[in-house]
Amino acid sequence: MSELQKFRLINKIEGISFIILIFIAMPLKYYFGYPIATKIVGMAHGILVFVFIYQIIEAHQESKWSIKESGLYTILSLVPFGSFYTDKLIKEKS
């Protein structure tokens, strides 16, 4: 599996964990009083963010992306559903 394929996979997984954190775990904590939801999902998401950072560096080197492209992909990961747009951009470029 190439570094780009690994990046696309972790990008999707990290994006899903971000959506779960924001739209499921946080409402469970703040509206229903279950703080354990954000502890569990937040920890998993945090680990995935570190894996994402490592993998974007590896994919950047393999794919010869410009700093601008890598920066855009990183910024998009901070927006809910942005990782799916990133995947679309990478797929169109390939």
NORPENOR-V249436 format. One record per run of one state. SS is the DSSP state (h for helix, s for strand, l for the rest). FROM is the first residue (numbers start at 1). LEN is the number of residues. If there is no record, write none. Layout:
SS_FROM_LEN / SS_FROM_LEN
This chain:
l_1_2 / h_3_30 / l_33_3 / h_36_28 / l_64_3 / h_67_10 / l_77_5 / h_82_12 / l_94_1
